[in-house]
Amino acid sequence: MASFRGRELLLSQAVRQITAGADKDYPVDYSHLNIQGYAIGADGLPAGVDAGPDTALFPVSDTETEYGWSKKVKMRLPIFTGALGSTEIARRNWEHFAVGAAISGVTLVCGENVCGIDPGLELDKNGKVKKSPEMDRRISTYRNLHRGHGEILVQMNVEDTRFGVGEYVLRSTGWTRSS
C-alpha cells in the first residue's frame, strides 16, 4: 500500500514542505513501483571468518571508501547528497543536511544559484560576487563539524560562473585548488 500511497503515508505536510524525492504522477501504474533488492552474502570479512548472521554484523563492517585522482577524499560511507541549491526547501533545511553529512563523513553537494538568490548578495564593480552571506552560512555549517571524511562540493551553473562564485568560494573560505 505504501508504494501506491507513499506521499500520504510519508508526511502529512504539503508536498512543497517536505524533502522526500521520487514524487509520482497519478493515476498509478506498475511502472511507478520501485523494486528494492535484497542483500545476500557477505564480502569483506576478515580472513578466516565465515559469512553468517553472527559474523556479518554492521559494527564490524568497513564502509569507508575514497574518490579523486591526485588528491583522495576519504568517506566513511559511499554517499553523496543530492545538490541542494536555490530552493526554499534547501535553504530552510540546509543545517540538517550539512550537520548530518559532516558528522557522518559523507560528501555534501551545495547546488547551483545559491549566491544568485541570496538577498544579502553584494557584487563588485565587475559584477562578481563580493559578499554572499547565504553561501558563507552553507559552507561554514558543514565545515564546523567536518572531521576529515567527506567534503563539500559547490555546483555551479552558467550564471554562477559569470558571477565568479567559484573564485568567491576560494577567497572567502581560504581554500586553495589543492585543498
C-alpha positions in Angstrom: 0.0 0.0 0.0 2.9 2.4 0.8 4.2 2.1 -2.8 0.8 3.4 -4.1 0.1 6.0 -1.4 3.6 6.9 -0.2 3.2 10.6 -0.2 0.2 10.3 2.1 2.0 7.9 4.4 5.3 9.7 4.5 4.3 13.0 5.9 1.1 14.8 6.4 2.6 18.1 5.2 2.1 19.7 1.8 4.4 18.4 -0.9 6.3 21.6 -1.2 7.2 21.4 2.5 9.0 18.1 2.5 12.4 16.9 1.3 11.4 13.4 0.1 12.1 12.6 -3.5 10.6 10.4 -6.2 7.2 12.0 -6.5 4.9 10.1 -8.8 2.1 11.2 -11.0 -1.3 9.6 -10.6 -3.1 7.6 -11.7 -0.6 4.9 -10.7 0.6 2.1 -12.9 3.1 -0.6 -12.2 6.0 1.5 -13.7 5.7 3.6 -10.5 6.8 0.7 -8.3 10.4 0.9 -7.1 11.8 -2.6 -6.7 14.3 -2.9 -3.8 16.7 -5.8 -3.9 18.0 -8.0 -1.0 21.5 -8.2 0.3 22.6 -11.8 0.2 26.0 -13.0 1.4 28.8 -11.1 2.9 32.0 -9.8 1.3 34.9 -8.1 3.0 35.0 -10.1 6.2 38.5 -10.6 7.8 40.4 -13.7 6.6 39.2 -16.9 8.2 35.8 -15.5 9.2 32.8 -17.4 7.7 29.9 -15.3 6.5 26.9 -15.8 8.8 24.3 -14.0 10.8 26.6 -13.9 13.8 29.7 -12.7 12.0 28.5 -10.3 9.2 27.4 -7.6 11.7 27.1 -3.9 10.9 29.5 -2.8 13.8 32.4 -4.9 12.2 31.8 -3.8 8.7 34.1 -1.3 6.9 32.2 1.1 4.7 35.0 3.6 4.2 35.9 4.5 0.6 37.7 7.3 -1.2 37.5 9.1 -4.5 39.6 11.5 -6.5 42.7 11.4 -8.7 45.7 13.3 -7.3 44.0 14.1 -4.0 41.9 11.5 -2.5 38.8 12.3 -0.4 38.1 9.7 2.2 34.5 9.0 3.1 33.0 7.0 6.0 30.2 5.9 3.7 30.0 5.9 -0.1 27.2 8.6 -0.1 26.9 11.9 -1.8 23.8 14.1 -1.1 21.8 15.4 -3.9 22.5 19.0 -4.9 20.8 21.4 -2.5 20.7 24.8 -4.3 18.5 27.8 -4.6 15.2 26.3 -3.5 13.4 27.4 -0.3 13.4 23.8 0.9 17.2 23.6 0.5 17.7 26.9 2.3 15.4 26.0 5.2 16.8 22.5 5.7 20.4 23.2 4.9 21.6 23.0 8.5 20.1 19.5 8.9 21.7 18.1 5.8 25.1 19.8 6.4 25.4 18.7 10.0 24.3 15.2 9.2 26.7 14.9 6.2 29.6 16.4 8.2 29.3 14.1 11.2 28.6 11.1 9.0 31.7 11.7 6.9 30.0 11.9 3.6 30.1 14.4 0.8 27.6 17.2 0.7 26.7 19.0 -2.6 25.8 22.6 -2.4 23.7 23.2 -5.5 23.7 26.0 -8.0 22.4 29.6 -7.9 22.8 29.9 -4.1 24.5 33.3 -4.5 22.1 34.4 -7.2 19.1 34.1 -4.8 20.9 35.5 -1.7 19.1 38.7 -0.5 22.4 39.7 1.0 24.4 39.3 -2.2 26.9 42.1 -3.0 28.6 42.4 -6.4 31.7 44.3 -7.1 32.1 46.8 -9.9 32.8 44.0 -12.4 29.6 42.1 -11.5 31.4 39.4 -9.5 30.4 38.2 -6.0 31.9 40.3 -3.3 29.8 39.0 -0.5 27.2 36.2 -0.1 26.1 35.6 3.4 24.0 32.6 2.3 26.9 30.8 0.7 29.1 31.6 3.7 26.5 30.1 6.0 26.2 26.9 4.0 29.9 26.3 3.8 30.6 27.2 7.5 27.7 25.0 8.7 29.4 21.9 7.1 32.9 22.9 7.9 32.2 23.5 11.6 31.5 19.7 12.2 33.7 18.3 9.4 36.2 15.8 10.8 38.3 14.8 7.8 36.0 12.5 6.0 33.8 13.7 3.0 33.8 17.2 1.7 31.5 19.9 0.5 31.2 20.4 -3.3 29.8 23.6 -4.8 27.9 23.0 -8.0 27.8 25.9 -10.5 25.7 26.8 -13.5 26.4 29.4 -16.2 25.2 32.3 -14.1 27.4 31.2 -11.1 30.4 31.1 -13.4 29.6 34.6 -14.7 29.2 35.8 -11.1 32.6 34.3 -10.1 31.1 32.0 -7.5 34.0 29.6 -7.6 36.5 32.3 -7.1 34.5 33.8 -4.3 34.2 30.5 -2.5 38.0 30.0 -2.8 38.6 33.6 -1.5 36.1 33.6 1.3 36.9 30.2 2.7 40.7 30.3 2.4 40.6 27.1 0.3 43.0 26.6 -2.5 42.5 24.5 -5.6 44.6 21.7 -3.9 42.6 21.8 -0.6 
